[in-house]
Amino acid sequence: MGTRAVGVARQQLSLFERDWNSLEISRRELEVKRETLEERTQEDLSIDLGREYPEYRELMSGGDVQRIDQADAISQIEVLRGEIRKLGNVNLDSIEEETLLEGQNENLVRQVADLDNASRRLGELIERLNQVSKDQFGAAFTAIQENFSSQEGMFRRLFGGGRAEVRLMPLIKEINGEKVVTDEYDLLESGIEIVAKPPGKEPRTIDQLSGGEKTLTAVALLMSIFRSKPSCFCVLDEVDAALDEGNVARYCAMIRQFTDRSRFIVITHNKKTMQAADQLYGVTMQERGVSTRVKVRFDQVGAHGELPATQADDTAVEARPERRKRTHAPRQRAISAEITPGKDTPESEERVSLKAALASMREQADTPAPDPTQAPQPTEAAASPNDAD
Protein backbone atom coordinates (compact mmCIF):
# COMPACT_ATOMS: atom_id res chain seq x y z
CA MET A 1 0.00 0.00 0.00
CA GLY A 2 2.73 2.41 0.95
CA THR A 3 4.69 1.55 -2.17
CA ARG A 4 1.73 2.27 -4.33
CA ALA A 5 1.16 5.68 -2.75
CA VAL A 6 4.79 6.55 -3.33
CA GLY A 7 4.47 5.65 -7.01
CA VAL A 8 1.39 7.83 -7.41
CA ALA A 9 3.16 10.72 -5.67
CA ARG A 10 6.10 10.31 -7.99
CA GLN A 11 3.82 10.46 -11.07
CA GLN A 12 2.17 13.59 -9.80
CA LEU A 13 5.59 15.13 -9.10
CA SER A 14 6.66 14.30 -12.65
CA LEU A 15 3.51 15.95 -13.99
CA PHE A 16 4.10 19.00 -11.83
CA GLU A 17 7.70 19.25 -13.00
CA ARG A 18 6.58 18.95 -16.62
CA ASP A 19 3.94 21.66 -16.15
CA TRP A 20 6.45 23.85 -14.31
CA ASN A 21 8.99 23.47 -17.08
CA SER A 22 6.33 24.32 -19.65
CA LEU A 23 5.37 27.43 -17.70
CA GLU A 24 9.00 28.36 -17.30
CA ILE A 25 9.56 28.08 -21.03
CA SER A 26 6.43 30.16 -21.70
CA ARG A 27 7.64 32.74 -19.20
CA ARG A 28 10.98 32.98 -20.89
CA GLU A 29 9.34 33.33 -24.31
CA LEU A 30 7.12 36.08 -22.96
CA GLU A 31 10.14 37.83 -21.47
CA VAL A 32 11.91 37.63 -24.83
CA LYS A 33 8.83 39.09 -26.55
CA ARG A 34 8.61 41.79 -23.91
CA GLU A 35 12.23 42.70 -24.33
CA THR A 36 11.79 42.71 -28.12
CA LEU A 37 8.75 44.98 -27.85
CA GLU A 38 10.61 47.30 -25.51
CA GLU A 39 13.55 47.52 -27.90
CA ARG A 40 11.34 48.15 -30.97
CA THR A 41 9.32 50.71 -29.05
CA GLN A 42 12.51 52.40 -28.00
CA GLU A 43 13.92 52.40 -31.54
CA ASP A 44 10.74 53.24 -33.48
CA LEU A 45 8.85 55.47 -31.04
CA SER A 46 11.60 56.52 -28.63
CA ILE A 47 9.47 55.35 -25.69
CA ASP A 48 11.01 53.56 -22.73
CA LEU A 49 8.27 51.11 -21.64
CA GLY A 50 10.08 50.15 -18.45
CA ARG A 51 10.01 53.77 -17.29
CA GLU A 52 6.62 54.72 -18.75
CA TYR A 53 4.70 51.63 -17.59
CA PRO A 54 4.13 52.78 -13.95
CA GLU A 55 2.74 56.08 -15.20
CA TYR A 56 0.54 54.16 -17.65
CA ARG A 57 -0.82 51.94 -14.84
CA GLU A 58 -1.52 54.98 -12.70
CA LEU A 59 -3.28 56.70 -15.64
CA MET A 60 -5.38 53.64 -16.41
CA SER A 61 -6.34 53.06 -12.75
CA GLY A 62 -8.34 56.29 -12.65
CA GLY A 63 -10.80 55.06 -15.32
CA ASP A 64 -10.69 58.34 -17.19
CA VAL A 65 -8.92 56.80 -20.19
CA GLN A 66 -10.82 54.38 -22.34
CA ARG A 67 -9.00 51.20 -23.18
CA ILE A 68 -8.13 50.70 -26.85
CA ASP A 69 -10.07 48.05 -28.77
CA GLN A 70 -7.32 45.67 -29.78
CA ALA A 71 -9.26 44.07 -32.64
CA ASP A 72 -10.01 47.45 -34.19
CA ALA A 73 -6.43 48.62 -33.64
CA ILE A 74 -5.05 45.44 -35.26
CA SER A 75 -7.31 45.89 -38.30
CA GLN A 76 -6.17 49.52 -38.68
CA ILE A 77 -2.56 48.44 -38.33
CA GLU A 78 -3.00 45.87 -41.09
CA VAL A 79 -4.55 48.49 -43.37
CA LEU A 80 -1.67 50.88 -42.74
CA ARG A 81 0.89 48.16 -43.35
CA GLY A 82 -0.77 47.33 -46.68
CA GLU A 83 -0.62 50.98 -47.74
CA ILE A 84 3.04 51.15 -46.70
CA ARG A 85 3.80 48.07 -48.79
CA LYS A 86 2.10 49.72 -51.78
CA LEU A 87 4.46 52.70 -51.43
CA GLY A 88 7.41 50.48 -52.27
CA ASN A 89 10.92 51.37 -51.22
CA VAL A 90 11.00 54.42 -48.98
CA ASN A 91 13.87 56.93 -49.23
CA LEU A 92 14.81 57.60 -45.66
CA ASP A 93 16.87 60.68 -46.71
CA SER A 94 13.95 62.30 -48.51
CA ILE A 95 13.37 64.87 -45.75
CA GLU A 96 17.00 65.99 -45.85
CA GLU A 97 16.90 66.07 -49.64
CA GLU A 98 13.72 68.14 -49.50
CA THR A 99 15.43 70.64 -47.20
CA LEU A 100 18.45 70.81 -49.51
CA LEU A 101 16.30 71.27 -52.62
CA GLU A 102 14.27 73.93 -50.89
CA GLY A 103 17.47 75.88 -50.15
CA GLN A 104 18.61 75.52 -53.77
CA ASN A 105 15.20 76.67 -54.99
CA GLU A 106 15.38 79.78 -52.80
CA ASN A 107 18.86 80.51 -54.15
CA LEU A 108 17.63 80.15 -57.74
CA VAL A 109 14.67 82.39 -57.01
CA ARG A 110 17.04 85.09 -55.70
CA GLN A 111 19.24 84.72 -58.82
CA VAL A 112 16.22 85.04 -61.11
CA ALA A 113 15.16 88.16 -59.23
CA ASP A 114 18.70 89.60 -59.61
CA LEU A 115 18.68 88.80 -63.34
CA ASP A 116 15.28 90.44 -63.77
CA ASN A 117 16.51 93.51 -61.92
CA ALA A 118 19.74 93.62 -63.98
CA SER A 119 17.75 93.20 -67.21
CA ARG A 120 15.46 96.04 -66.24
CA ARG A 121 18.37 98.31 -65.34
CA LEU A 122 20.21 97.42 -68.56
CA GLY A 123 17.10 98.20 -70.56
CA GLU A 124 16.83 101.61 -68.90
CA LEU A 125 20.55 102.24 -69.49
CA ILE A 126 20.25 101.26 -73.16
CA GLU A 127 17.32 103.63 -73.56
CA ARG A 128 19.27 106.48 -72.00
CA LEU A 129 22.35 105.70 -74.12
CA ASN A 130 20.24 105.55 -77.27
CA GLN A 131 18.67 108.88 -76.44
CA VAL A 132 22.05 110.50 -75.69
CA SER A 133 23.54 108.95 -78.85
CA LYS A 134 20.63 110.26 -80.92
CA ASP A 135 21.01 113.75 -79.48
CA GLN A 136 24.78 113.90 -79.96
CA PHE A 137 24.76 112.27 -83.39
CA GLY A 138 21.85 114.45 -84.50
CA ALA A 139 23.69 117.61 -83.46
CA ALA A 140 26.95 116.46 -85.14
CA PHE A 141 25.11 115.32 -88.29
CA THR A 142 23.28 118.64 -88.55
CA ALA A 143 26.57 120.55 -88.18
CA ILE A 144 28.27 118.38 -90.84
CA GLN A 145 25.30 118.87 -93.18
CA GLU A 146 25.55 122.63 -92.74
CA ASN A 147 29.33 122.65 -93.27
CA PHE A 148 29.09 120.40 -96.33
CA SER A 149 25.88 121.42 -98.12
CA SER A 150 25.30 125.09 -97.33
CA GLN A 151 26.02 128.01 -99.66
CA GLU A 152 29.31 128.59 -97.82
CA GLY A 153 29.97 124.88 -97.41
CA MET A 154 33.10 122.95 -98.25
CA PHE A 155 31.64 121.40 -101.40
CA ARG A 156 30.83 124.73 -103.07
CA ARG A 157 34.21 126.14 -101.99
CA LEU A 158 36.11 123.31 -103.64
CA PHE A 159 33.96 123.05 -106.76
CA GLY A 160 33.11 126.75 -107.09
CA GLY A 161 29.41 125.93 -107.17
CA GLY A 162 27.19 122.92 -107.60
CA ARG A 163 25.03 121.23 -105.02
CA ALA A 164 25.72 118.52 -102.46
CA GLU A 165 23.80 116.89 -99.65
CA VAL A 166 24.38 114.46 -96.83
CA ARG A 167 21.15 112.80 -95.78
CA LEU A 168 19.75 109.78 -94.01
CA MET A 169 18.49 106.79 -95.94
CA PRO A 170 15.02 105.36 -95.23
CA LEU A 171 14.80 102.16 -93.24
CA ILE A 172 14.33 98.85 -95.01
CA LYS A 173 11.95 96.45 -93.27
CA GLU A 174 10.93 92.91 -94.09
CA ILE A 175 7.17 92.63 -94.66
CA ASN A 176 5.65 89.26 -95.58
CA GLY A 177 9.08 87.93 -96.45
CA GLU A 178 9.93 90.85 -98.74
CA LYS A 179 12.23 93.80 -98.06
CA VAL A 180 10.36 97.08 -98.44
CA VAL A 181 11.78 100.60 -98.34
CA THR A 182 9.75 102.61 -95.81
CA ASP A 183 9.42 106.32 -95.10
CA GLU A 184 10.82 105.93 -91.61
CA TYR A 185 14.19 107.35 -90.50
CA ASP A 186 16.25 106.47 -87.45
CA LEU A 187 19.45 108.26 -86.50
CA LEU A 188 20.94 105.07 -85.07
CA GLU A 189 19.79 102.61 -87.75
CA SER A 190 19.50 104.52 -91.03
CA GLY A 191 22.35 104.60 -93.49
CA ILE A 192 23.94 107.81 -94.80
CA GLU A 193 23.74 108.83 -98.45
CA ILE A 194 25.99 111.43 -100.10
CA VAL A 195 24.60 113.34 -103.07
CA ALA A 196 27.16 115.37 -105.03
CA LYS A 197 26.35 117.36 -108.19
CA PRO A 198 29.27 119.46 -109.49
CA PRO A 199 28.50 122.51 -111.66
CA GLY A 200 27.12 121.49 -115.04
CA LYS A 201 26.51 117.85 -114.08
CA GLU A 202 23.47 115.96 -112.84
CA PRO A 203 24.74 112.49 -111.86
CA ARG A 204 22.21 110.06 -110.48
CA THR A 205 24.70 108.46 -108.11
CA ILE A 206 28.11 109.39 -106.78
CA ASP A 207 29.56 106.45 -108.72
CA GLN A 208 29.04 108.42 -111.94
CA LEU A 209 31.56 111.08 -110.86
CA SER A 210 35.14 111.03 -112.10
CA GLY A 211 38.05 110.07 -109.88
CA GLY A 212 39.01 113.69 -109.23
CA GLU A 213 35.43 114.70 -108.42
CA LYS A 214 35.12 111.82 -106.00
CA THR A 215 38.38 112.92 -104.37
CA LEU A 216 37.23 116.52 -103.99
CA THR A 217 33.88 115.35 -102.60
CA ALA A 218 35.67 113.18 -100.03
CA VAL A 219 37.97 116.07 -99.09
CA ALA A 220 34.95 118.38 -98.75
CA LEU A 221 33.25 115.89 -96.43
CA LEU A 222 36.45 115.40 -94.42
CA MET A 223 36.89 119.14 -93.97
CA SER A 224 33.23 119.46 -92.98
CA ILE A 225 33.83 116.93 -90.22
CA PHE A 226 37.02 118.77 -89.23
CA ARG A 227 35.12 122.03 -88.98
CA SER A 228 32.54 120.52 -86.62
CA LYS A 229 35.13 118.68 -84.52
CA PRO A 230 38.80 119.39 -85.36
CA SER A 231 41.48 116.75 -84.85
CA CYS A 232 45.06 117.35 -83.72
CA PHE A 233 46.63 115.65 -86.74
CA CYS A 234 45.49 114.60 -90.17
CA VAL A 235 47.44 112.34 -92.54
CA LEU A 236 46.55 112.59 -96.24
CA ASP A 237 48.16 109.90 -98.37
CA GLU A 238 48.23 110.56 -102.15
CA VAL A 239 44.86 112.34 -101.99
CA ASP A 240 45.83 114.64 -104.86
CA ALA A 241 46.85 111.80 -107.21
CA ALA A 242 43.64 112.06 -109.26
CA LEU A 243 43.52 115.88 -109.39
CA ASP A 244 44.69 118.19 -112.14
CA GLU A 245 46.73 121.33 -111.44
CA GLY A 246 43.74 123.62 -110.98
CA ASN A 247 42.05 121.32 -108.49
CA VAL A 248 45.36 120.70 -106.71
CA ALA A 249 45.57 124.45 -106.07
CA ARG A 250 42.05 124.41 -104.62
CA TYR A 251 42.93 121.39 -102.55
CA CYS A 252 46.07 123.06 -101.13
CA ALA A 253 44.19 126.30 -100.46
CA MET A 254 41.53 124.39 -98.54
CA ILE A 255 44.12 122.61 -96.40
CA ARG A 256 45.83 125.92 -95.68
CA GLN A 257 42.57 127.29 -94.25
CA PHE A 258 42.57 124.56 -91.59
CA THR A 259 46.20 124.80 -90.47
CA ASP A 260 45.15 127.07 -87.61
CA ARG A 261 43.29 124.22 -85.95
CA SER A 262 44.97 121.00 -87.19
CA ARG A 263 48.37 119.82 -88.38
CA PHE A 264 48.46 118.12 -91.75
CA ILE A 265 50.98 115.54 -92.89
CA VAL A 266 50.60 115.11 -96.65
CA ILE A 267 52.27 112.31 -98.57
CA THR A 268 52.42 113.31 -102.23
CA HIS A 269 54.35 113.26 -105.50
CA ASN A 270 52.72 116.43 -106.81
CA LYS A 271 55.01 119.47 -107.14
CA LYS A 272 52.16 121.90 -106.51
CA THR A 273 51.41 120.23 -103.18
CA MET A 274 55.11 120.20 -102.26
CA GLN A 275 55.29 123.87 -103.15
CA ALA A 276 52.45 124.69 -100.73
CA ALA A 277 54.17 122.94 -97.81
CA ASP A 278 55.91 124.69 -94.92
CA GLN A 279 58.45 121.92 -94.48
CA LEU A 280 59.51 119.15 -96.84
CA TYR A 281 60.82 115.67 -96.05
CA GLY A 282 62.28 113.66 -98.91
CA VAL A 283 62.99 109.96 -98.67
CA THR A 284 65.23 108.15 -101.15
CA MET A 285 66.92 104.77 -101.36
CA GLN A 286 70.49 105.02 -102.73
CA GLU A 287 71.27 101.51 -101.55
CA ARG A 288 68.88 98.62 -101.63
CA GLY A 289 67.18 98.32 -98.25
CA VAL A 290 68.64 101.61 -96.93
CA SER A 291 66.35 104.68 -96.63
CA THR A 292 67.86 108.17 -96.69
CA ARG A 293 66.01 111.23 -95.45
CA VAL A 294 66.38 114.82 -96.71
CA LYS A 295 64.79 117.71 -94.79
CA VAL A 296 64.19 121.23 -96.21
CA ARG A 297 62.46 124.26 -94.72
CA PHE A 298 61.00 126.40 -97.51
CA ASP A 299 61.27 129.66 -95.58
CA GLN A 300 65.10 129.28 -95.70
CA VAL A 301 65.35 128.60 -99.46
CA GLY A 302 66.52 131.47 -101.67
CA ALA A 303 64.68 132.86 -104.67
CA HIS A 304 66.71 130.71 -107.07
CA GLY A 305 66.74 127.56 -104.92
CA GLU A 306 70.01 128.19 -103.07
CA LEU A 307 70.33 127.02 -99.46
CA PRO A 308 72.14 128.85 -96.63
CA ALA A 309 75.40 127.33 -95.45
CA THR A 310 73.92 126.12 -92.16
CA GLN A 311 70.88 124.71 -93.92
CA ALA A 312 73.06 122.93 -96.49
CA ASP A 313 75.12 121.41 -93.69
CA ASP A 314 71.98 120.31 -91.88
CA THR A 315 70.64 118.83 -95.13
CA ALA A 316 73.89 116.89 -95.64
CA VAL A 317 73.68 115.60 -92.07
CA GLU A 318 70.04 114.62 -92.51
CA ALA A 319 70.93 112.80 -95.74
CA ARG A 320 72.98 110.16 -93.92
CA PRO A 321 71.59 106.64 -94.42
CA GLU A 322 69.24 105.30 -91.77
CA ARG A 323 68.24 101.69 -91.54
CA ARG A 324 64.45 101.54 -91.77
CA LYS A 325 64.05 104.36 -89.29
CA ARG A 326 60.57 105.86 -88.96
CA THR A 327 60.53 109.65 -89.29
CA HIS A 328 58.21 111.68 -87.10
CA ALA A 329 56.29 114.81 -88.05
CA PRO A 330 57.70 118.16 -86.86
CA ARG A 331 56.04 119.78 -83.89
CA GLN A 332 55.11 122.89 -85.84
CA ARG A 333 52.32 122.91 -88.44
CA ALA A 334 53.81 121.42 -91.58
CA ILE A 335 53.01 119.49 -94.69
CA SER A 336 55.35 116.57 -95.14
CA ALA A 337 55.91 115.49 -98.76
CA GLU A 338 57.62 112.44 -100.22
CA ILE A 339 60.12 112.76 -103.09
CA THR A 340 61.87 109.92 -104.89
CA PRO A 341 65.16 110.84 -106.67
CA GLY A 342 67.20 108.24 -108.57
CA LYS A 343 68.63 105.32 -106.65
CA ASP A 344 72.24 105.63 -107.86
CA THR A 345 72.70 109.45 -107.46
CA PRO A 346 75.59 110.50 -105.17
CA GLU A 347 74.99 112.90 -102.29
CA SER A 348 76.54 115.90 -104.10
CA GLU A 349 74.44 115.31 -107.21
CA GLU A 350 71.41 114.78 -104.99
CA ARG A 351 71.83 118.23 -103.39
CA VAL A 352 72.27 119.83 -106.84
CA SER A 353 69.13 118.11 -108.20
CA LEU A 354 67.27 119.14 -105.05
CA LYS A 355 68.27 122.78 -105.57
CA ALA A 356 67.16 122.60 -109.19
CA ALA A 357 63.83 121.11 -108.18
CA LEU A 358 63.32 123.82 -105.56
CA ALA A 359 64.15 126.52 -108.09
CA SER A 360 61.66 125.02 -110.54
CA MET A 361 58.96 124.97 -107.87
CA ARG A 362 59.78 128.56 -106.94
CA GLU A 363 59.30 129.62 -110.58
CA GLN A 364 55.97 127.83 -110.62
CA ALA A 365 55.03 129.66 -107.42
CA ASP A 366 55.47 132.97 -109.24
CA THR A 367 52.78 131.98 -111.76
CA PRO A 368 49.26 133.01 -110.58
CA ALA A 369 47.13 130.14 -109.24
CA PRO A 370 43.51 129.75 -110.44
CA ASP A 371 40.80 131.37 -108.38
CA PRO A 372 39.27 128.80 -105.92
CA THR A 373 35.83 130.37 -106.39
CA GLN A 374 35.77 129.51 -110.10
CA ALA A 375 34.56 126.22 -111.52
CA PRO A 376 37.17 123.42 -111.35
CA GLN A 377 38.92 122.09 -114.40
CA PRO A 378 38.01 118.58 -115.56
CA THR A 379 39.96 116.01 -113.60
CA GLU A 380 42.45 113.69 -115.24
CA ALA A 381 43.79 110.26 -114.48
CA ALA A 382 46.37 109.91 -111.71
CA ALA A 383 49.99 110.31 -112.81
CA SER A 384 52.68 107.83 -111.88
CA PRO A 385 55.17 108.81 -109.13
CA ASN A 386 58.00 109.12 -111.67
CA ASP A 387 55.92 111.44 -113.88
CA ALA A 388 55.05 113.55 -110.82
CA ASP A 389 58.72 114.16 -110.19
Stockholm file with secondary structure:
# STOCKHOLM 1.0

chainA/1-389         MGTRAVGVARQQLSLFERDWNSLEISRRELEVKRETLEERTQEDLSIDLGREYPEYRELMSGGDVQRIDQADAISQIEVLRGEIRKLGNVNLDSIEEETLLEGQNENLVRQVADLDNASRRLGELIERLNQVSKDQFGAAFTAIQENFSSQEGMFRRLFGGGRAEVRLMPLIKEINGEKVVTDEYDLLESGIEIVAKPPGKEPRTIDQLSGGEKTLTAVALLMSIFRSKPSCFCVLDEVDAALDEGNVARYCAMIRQFTDRSRFIVITHNKKTMQAADQLYGVTMQERGVSTRVKVRFDQVGAHGELPATQADDTAVEARPERRKRTHAPRQRAISAEITPGKDTPESEERVSLKAALASMREQADTPAPDPTQAPQPTEAAASPNDAD
#=GR chainA/1-389 SS CHHHHHHHHHHHHHHHHHHHHHHHHHHHHHHHHHHHHHHHIIIIICCCHHHHHHHHHHHHHTSCSCCCCHHHHHHHHHHHHHHHHHHCSCCTTHHHHHHHHHHHHHHHHHHHHHHHHHHHHHHHHHHHHHHHHHHHHHHHHHHHHHHHHSTTSHHHHHHSSCEEEEEECCCEEEETTEEEECSCCCTTTCCEEEEEECTTCCCSSGGGSCHHHHHHHHHHHHHHHHHHSCCSEEEEESGGGGCCHHHHHHHHHHHHHTTTTCEEEEECCCHHHHHTCSEEEEEEEEETTEEEEEEEEGGGSCTTSCCCHHHHHHHHHHTSEESSCCCCCCSSSCCCCCCCCCTTCCHHHHHHHHHHHHHHHHHHHHSCCCCTTSCCCCCCCCCCHHHHC
#=GC SS_cons         CHHHHHHHHHHHHHHHHHHHHHHHHHHHHHHHHHHHHHHHIIIIICCCHHHHHHHHHHHHHTSCSCCCCHHHHHHHHHHHHHHHHHHCSCCTTHHHHHHHHHHHHHHHHHHHHHHHHHHHHHHHHHHHHHHHHHHHHHHHHHHHHHHHHSTTSHHHHHHSSCEEEEEECCCEEEETTEEEECSCCCTTTCCEEEEEECTTCCCSSGGGSCHHHHHHHHHHHHHHHHHHSCCSEEEEESGGGGCCHHHHHHHHHHHHHTTTTCEEEEECCCHHHHHTCSEEEEEEEEETTEEEEEEEEGGGSCTTSCCCHHHHHHHHHHTSEESSCCCCCCSSSCCCCCCCCCTTCCHHHHHHHHHHHHHHHHHHHHSCCCCTTSCCCCCCCCCCHHHHC
//
